[in-house]
Every structure is written in C-alpha cells, then in structure tokens.
Amino acid sequence: MVLALSLLAVATTIAFGQPGYGTLLPDPGNDHPFKVAVSHFSLTDNTPRPSYASGTPARTIMATLFMPVARDACASECRNIYMPGKTARASDEQFILNTTGPVFGTMEYNACCGNKNSTIDASKLKVVVLEPQVDTSRLLYVNMARFISANGVVVILLDHPGDSRITEFDGKGSLPTIYNNGTVPLSNLAPLTAWNKTVVDALDTRIADIQFALRRLAAMDLQSFYPTLTFNSSLDTQYFAAIGHGFGGTIATTLSLTTNRTRFSINLSGSPPGYSSYDDMFTMATTYFFGRSDYTRADDFAWPRLWPQLTGIATEFDLANSAIFDFSDLPVVVEVARTHGKEGVRGAGARGIAPAPTARANQAMLCFVEALVREKLLMQERVVQGCLRLFPEMTPYAR
C-alpha cells in the first residue's frame, strides 16, 4: 500500500532558493536517454536504533532522490540551486582555495520539472544508493547522481547527520543545522588505517539510515516528492546497487558482503570493512574497487586480506593522475568556476583534487561508473570497453 505520510517518516520536498542567476553545471548529453527530476526531503525515524544523538526520540536524515524521465516526455526544465546557503559556505571553507568570492553558492543545474502525456512506472526502475565520503555533504555528488540517473535508474543520496560535514534542513518547522564538529573524527582526505569502534559506529549508523530510507521510499507516494510528474506505482527498493566514495565506498562494499539485496557494489577509493573474518558473508558478490594515483588496493589495510576471499566478479580499476576528491563533483565545480565563473573565482583551486587543469579524472571515473551501471543493472553489453578506449589512464585488474 502506498502511503503519502507515515508516523515513522515525514517527507517534505524543499527548494534551496531562487535560481536563475548562477553558473550552470554541465547537463548529461544526448547519449543519455533520460532527463532527471530532483527532489530534496527529510525522513524521520522514531524507531530506537544506532545513531549519534543518544537520548533523542527520533533521527531525521536528509535525502535527495533523482528520478529519470524519458527525454521526449519531459515537458519543461528548471534551474536548481546546487547547494543552499549554509552548506555552500561550509563547503567553500572546507575545499576551495585562491578565491575572493563564493563558489558552491553560485552553482546551478537543470532538472526536469514536468512530464507530458506520460506516466512513470517507478516499480520497474532500478535503484542505486550513492553514499558520500565522511565529513562531506551529500550535495557534493548531485552532478554525479544526475549523470548516473540519466541512464534510466533512480539514485538515492543521503546525508547522515553527525557524519556529514553539514546537514542543513529546510522547509516549515525545519530542524537546526547539524555539523560534524568531531562527532565522527574520520578524515575525508585519507583512507582508513584501522577497524575500530569509531569506524564501526559510523558504519552501523549509516547502514541503519540506508535501510530505513529504502523501507520508507518503497511505501511512500512519489507524487508528494514530484508534484509535476505522474506515477502509477511506487519504487521497488528490495534490490539495489551500492556505490560509495571513500567511507561511502566502505559502506557500499559492506552492503554487498552482508546482504544479498545488493546487486553489485562500487567502492570509489575507500577501504573495505576490516572484519576479523569474512567466512559468513556473501563473498560471491560482484565487487568493484577504484584506486587512485597514491592509493590502490595494495596500499590499504584491509583490501589485501579480503580480495583473495572474493569468489564472485571482482575488478580493481586504477586511475592515474587522480586524487581522492576527483571521485566527487568537486573538480567539475572548480573547472566550471574557472571557465565560466564571475570575477574573483576564476583562479579557484581545491583541496583533494589532481592538479590537472581539467576535470578529466572525474570524467574518466564517471564514464566507468555509468558503464558498470548500464552493464550490471540495465543489461547493456560492452559499455566498459568504450570507456577503456576513451580513457587509457584507467587500468583494470580483474581477479
């Protein structure tokens, strides 16, 4: 039964402000058969479970849902703010160098805002959970999520309050903004080096958030998220693919090892779970790991032990001339600011990305991620081969 609201979850679609004056991020090209509708909302869980807010009656998370709409069925597009004010300022402070003006707060993107003569059967759409790096806003992956979704899949992005750099709630009666001021003391610029209580608590909280969000999204009326679109069914979230960056990659690999609901996992430059034993896990799961210039599987504290125990498809892709945040929107935002931004931001640099003058490493990463989604979820053939021809700096190592 589809529920518009639930006692355990409240969804409020929000807007970030008045767009139309910012710098536009690139759209997925015509080789993508879908436009993408975007909705931001909160979900509140009253069930007692692991979280950082001990003693509080509920845990509220922020979510962004990306819905594919067939190109010829998208009646209109609108420009959306990339990040709301507090999140944009916090992200500027966290990442941006060499500017005299704001960067993230000036960015916008196009989204589908209505469909014509078309009803979306959401139950037939495949679902991707995209997990951000620790101490990083989910919104630093909006552009990446748009490109993945434009292939014809639903993408879910979550902020995990206390873990995310900032969780900014909006809308009537919104909650106060939550910052990660040492709540989860893990670096977003360095890989994990140990498997300890801090890591396990963060992992357990994230997985509980994901499980809750998938349950609620399957039970809720999508019309409440997208009032200008028409649906005849709800999402089927029983099975999903998990993609994650850094610590989000740890979550993705963990989901593939611990539940057979995960179709496959892509770990973008993060450690796997460092359990003492993998004997009772789904080691036959399809597993992908993306390494970078200064961090490959061999450099990690746990990958060398897990890798030989994987019995399913397992492939490492190592990307030359890349850094940790090339696996996010950051290099795209910086390149757009440099080339199209207002005076004062054209010299923008950023922490955590390769020094190359373009976002090529990001383009390579996204080509391969989209290709794996198309091959493994949408059953298309030989898509990865095309990326290998375009980006020879990506080297695959199949087990």
Residue pairs with C-beta under 8 A, 6 or more apart in sequence:
1 219
2 219
2 220
2 221
2 234
3 219
3 220
3 221
4 220
4 221
4 223
4 224
5 11
5 220
5 224
6 216
6 219
6 220
7 46
8 44
8 45
8 46
8 47
8 212
8 216
9 43
9 44
9 45
9 212
9 216
9 219
9 220
10 42
10 43
10 44
11 41
11 42
11 43
11 216
11 220
11 224
11 225
12 41
12 42
12 171
12 172
13 39
13 40
13 41
13 171
13 224
13 225
13 226
13 227
14 40
14 41
14 42
14 170
14 171
15 40
15 80
15 81
15 170
16 40
16 80
16 81
16 82
16 83
16 84
16 170
17 81
17 84
17 85
18 81
19 78
19 79
19 80
19 81
19 108
20 79
20 108
22 79
22 81
22 82
22 105
22 106
22 107
22 108
23 106
23 107
23 108
23 336
23 337
23 340
23 341
23 342
24 79
24 108
24 109
24 110
24 336
24 340
25 82
25 107
25 108
25 109
25 143
25 329
25 332
25 333
25 336
26 143
26 332
26 336
27 109
27 110
27 146
28 34
28 36
28 146
28 147
28 150
30 71
32 147
32 150
32 151
33 70
33 71
33 150
33 151
33 152
34 68
34 69
34 70
34 71
34 149
34 150
34 151
34 152
35 68
35 69
35 70
35 71
35 74
35 77
35 111
35 112
35 150
36 66
36 67
36 68
36 69
36 111
36 112
36 146
36 149
36 150
37 66
37 67
37 68
37 69
37 111
37 112
37 113
37 226
37 229
38 64
38 65
38 66
38 67
38 80
38 111
38 142
38 146
39 64
39 65
39 67
39 225
39 226
40 62
40 63
40 64
40 170
41 62
41 63
41 65
41 225
42 60
42 61
42 62
42 63
42 169
42 171
42 174
42 175
43 60
43 61
43 63
43 212
43 213
43 216
44 58
44 59
44 60
45 58
45 59
45 60
45 61
45 209
45 212
46 57
46 58
47 212
49 59
49 208
49 212
50 201
50 204
50 205
50 208
51 59
51 162
51 205
51 208
52 161
52 162
52 163
52 183
52 184
52 201
52 205
53 59
53 161
53 162
59 161
59 209
60 161
60 169
60 175
61 158
61 159
61 160
61 161
61 167
61 209
61 212
61 213
62 138
62 158
62 159
62 161
62 167
62 168
62 169
63 156
63 157
63 158
63 159
63 213
64 138
64 139
64 142
64 145
64 156
64 157
65 154
65 155
65 156
65 157
65 217
65 225
66 145
66 146
66 148
66 149
66 154
66 155
66 156
66 157
67 120
67 122
67 125
67 149
67 154
67 222
67 225
67 226
67 229
68 125
68 149
68 150
68 151
68 152
68 153
68 154
69 112
69 115
69 118
69 120
69 229
70 115
70 118
73 115
73 116
73 117
73 118
74 112
74 114
74 115
74 116
75 113
75 114
75 115
75 116
76 112
76 113
76 114
77 110
77 111
77 112
77 113
78 110
78 111
78 113
79 108
79 109
79 110
79 111
80 108
80 109
80 110
80 111
81 107
81 108
82 88
82 104
82 107
82 108
82 109
82 139
82 142
82 143
82 333
83 91
83 104
83 105
83 107
83 137
83 139
84 168
84 170
85 105
86 166
86 168
86 177
87 104
87 137
87 139
87 166
87 168
88 102
88 103
88 104
88 105
89 102
89 104
89 105
90 137
90 165
90 166
90 179
91 104
91 137
91 139
91 140
91 165
91 166
92 99
92 102
92 103
92 104
92 105
94 136
94 165
94 351
95 325
95 330
95 350
95 351
95 352
96 103
96 104
96 334
96 348
96 349
96 350
97 348
97 349
97 350
97 351
98 347
98 348
98 349
99 337
99 344
99 345
99 347
99 348
100 344
100 345
101 342
101 343
101 344
101 345
102 345
103 333
103 334
103 337
103 341
103 345
103 348
104 333
106 337
106 341
106 342
106 345
107 333
107 336
107 337
109 142
109 143
109 146
111 146
112 229
113 228
114 228
114 229
115 228
115 229
115 230
118 230
119 230
119 231
119 232
120 222
120 229
120 230
120 231
120 232
121 231
121 232
121 233
122 154
122 222
122 231
122 233
122 234
122 235
122 236
123 233
123 234
123 235
123 236
124 233
124 236
125 152
125 153
125 154
125 235
125 236
126 152
126 153
126 154
126 240
126 241
126 263
126 377
126 378
127 153
127 154
127 155
127 156
127 214
127 235
127 236
127 237
127 239
127 240
127 241
128 148
128 149
128 153
128 154
128 155
128 156
128 240
128 241
128 242
128 243
128 373
128 377
129 155
129 156
129 158
129 210
129 214
129 240
129 241
129 242
129 243
129 252
129 255
130 141
130 144
130 145
130 148
130 155
130 156
130 157
130 243
130 244
130 248
131 158
131 206
131 210
131 242
131 243
131 244
131 245
131 247
131 248
131 249
131 251
131 252
132 138
132 140
132 141
132 157
132 158
132 159
132 164
132 244
132 245
132 246
132 248
132 328
133 140
133 188
133 245
133 246
133 247
133 248
133 270
133 324
133 325
133 328
134 163
134 184
134 186
134 187
134 188
134 202
134 246
134 247
134 248
135 163
135 164
135 165
135 180
135 184
135 186
135 187
135 188
136 164
136 165
136 188
136 245
136 246
136 328
137 159
137 164
137 165
137 166
137 167
138 157
138 158
138 159
138 164
139 157
140 328
140 329
140 330
141 157
141 245
141 328
141 329
142 157
142 329
143 329
143 332
143 333
144 328
144 329
144 366
144 369
145 155
145 157
147 366
147 370
148 155
148 243
148 366
148 369
148 370
148 373
149 155
151 370
151 373
151 374
151 378
152 378
153 241
153 373
153 377
153 378
154 235
156 213
156 214
156 217
158 206
158 209
158 210
158 213
159 167
160 167
160 205
160 206
160 209
161 167
161 178
162 178
162 180
162 183
162 184
162 205
163 180
163 183
163 184
163 202
163 205
163 206
164 178
164 180
165 179
165 180
165 188
166 177
166 178
166 179
166 180
167 177
167 178
167 179
168 177
169 175
169 176
169 177
184 198
184 201
184 202
185 198
186 192
186 198
186 199
186 202
186 247
188 246
188 247
188 324
188 352
189 324
189 351
189 352
191 246
191 269
191 270
191 271
191 295
191 299
191 300
191 301
192 199
192 247
192 250
192 270
192 271
192 274
192 300
192 301
192 302
193 301
194 274
194 301
195 273
195 274
195 275
195 301
195 302
199 250
199 274
202 247
203 250
203 251
203 254
203 273
206 251
207 251
207 254
207 255
210 251
210 255
214 237
214 240
215 237
217 234
217 235
217 237
218 234
218 235
218 236
218 237
218 238
219 234
220 234
221 231
221 234
222 229
222 231
222 234
222 235
223 229
223 230
223 231
238 261
239 261
239 262
239 263
240 261
240 262
240 263
241 262
241 263
241 264
241 265
241 266
241 373
241 376
241 377
242 251
242 252
242 253
242 255
242 256
242 262
242 264
242 265
242 266
243 252
243 265
243 266
243 268
243 369
244 250
244 251
244 252
244 253
244 265
244 266
244 267
244 268
244 270
245 268
245 269
245 270
245 327
245 328
246 268
246 269
246 270
246 324
246 327
247 270
248 268
248 270
249 266
249 267
249 268
249 269
249 270
249 271
249 289
249 290
250 267
250 270
250 271
250 272
250 273
252 265
252 266
252 267
252 270
253 265
253 267
253 270
253 272
253 273
253 287
253 289
254 272
254 273
255 261
255 262
255 265
256 262
256 264
256 265
256 282
256 285
256 286
256 287
257 272
257 273
257 278
257 281
257 282
257 283
257 285
258 281
258 282
259 282
260 282
260 285
262 282
262 285
263 286
263 376
263 377
264 285
264 286
264 287
264 288
264 313
264 372
264 376
264 377
265 285
265 286
265 287
265 288
266 288
266 289
266 290
266 369
266 372
267 287
267 288
267 289
267 290
268 290
268 327
268 365
268 369
269 290
269 291
269 292
269 295
269 324
269 327
271 300
271 301
271 302
271 303
272 289
272 300
272 302
272 303
272 306
273 302
273 306
274 301
274 302
275 281
278 306
278 309
283 309
283 310
283 311
283 312
284 310
284 311
284 312
285 310
285 312
286 312
286 313
286 314
286 376
287 310
287 312
287 313
287 314
287 315
288 314
288 315
288 316
288 317
288 372
289 297
289 303
289 314
289 315
289 316
289 317
290 316
290 317
290 318
290 319
290 327
290 365
290 368
291 297
291 299
291 316
291 317
291 318
291 319
292 318
292 319
292 322
292 323
292 324
292 326
292 327
293 319
293 320
293 321
293 322
293 323
293 354
294 323
295 324
296 316
296 318
297 303
297 304
297 307
297 316
297 397
298 304
307 314
307 399
310 399
313 398
314 398
314 399
315 396
315 397
315 398
315 399
316 396
316 397
316 399
317 368
317 394
317 395
317 396
317 397
318 394
318 395
318 397
319 326
319 361
319 364
319 365
319 393
319 394
320 393
320 394
320 395
321 354
321 356
321 360
321 361
321 393
322 354
322 361
322 364
322 365
323 352
323 353
323 354
323 361
324 352
325 331
325 350
325 351
325 352
325 353
326 352
326 353
326 354
326 359
326 361
326 362
326 365
327 362
327 365
328 362
329 362
330 350
330 352
330 353
331 350
331 353
331 354
331 359
331 361
331 362
332 359
332 362
333 350
334 348
334 349
334 350
334 353
334 359
335 358
335 359
337 345
337 346
337 348
338 345
338 346
338 347
338 348
339 346
341 348
353 361
354 361
360 391
361 393
363 391
364 387
364 390
364 391
364 393
364 394
367 386
367 387
367 390
367 391
368 384
368 387
368 391
368 394
370 383
371 383
371 384
371 386
371 387
372 383
372 384
374 380
374 383
375 381
375 382
375 383
375 384
387 394
388 394
388 396
